[in-house]
Amino acid sequence: MRKTLQIEKTIYTIADLILPDAPQVALAGRSNVGKSSLVNRLAGRKQLAKTSSTPGKTQSINLYSVAPGAYYLVDLPGYGYAKYSKTERAKWAKLIETYLTGNRLLHAVAVLLDCRLTPQASDLDMVAWLRAESIPMIGVLTKADKCTQRERQAQKAVWTPLLGGAAPVLFSSVTGMGYDDLWARFDAAAGYVPEAEADTGTAQPQADDAEPSA
């Protein structure tokens, strides 16, 4: 069954940081890593999350309800983009930190990483902080269609130990690579068991390079 995403809430300030009482999986990544495109691919809608050729488009925390699943995907502002003032970047960083720290509803953070790049300092800092806070992580190598099979496997080998031993998902918003695998990781993190799996008691993992079925 296909998932649907619906925007439920947009949060710009810490004062507005009032969250629904439901499991949450957050999406974190640098400003140009492709978070909005990933959200749109997962939703099967082109403009649910606004995309732009200019990094830093997402300047708020956006909550998307997941159905079926009864949990939320939480799109965090991108980090590491220097165009905006230090004051603005500090404000977004504080908003992100406040959301992540001590959040009993947060079941995991999906860390989005550009498959084409070697580990970036800001990504390493985020991963180290999440590990120090004992927040479960789901690594996602975005833009995987722009890399060769050898490059993709090399990046997985680099990031797996950095992420604590769990191999990242190879994902492409263009081809749909990793679509089913990523949703399976989100469902598992949120504690949701799809009906088909509940009936059979077994899960059917998706191969990393497979595209979603029609």
Disulfide bonds with the S-S distance in Angstrom:
none
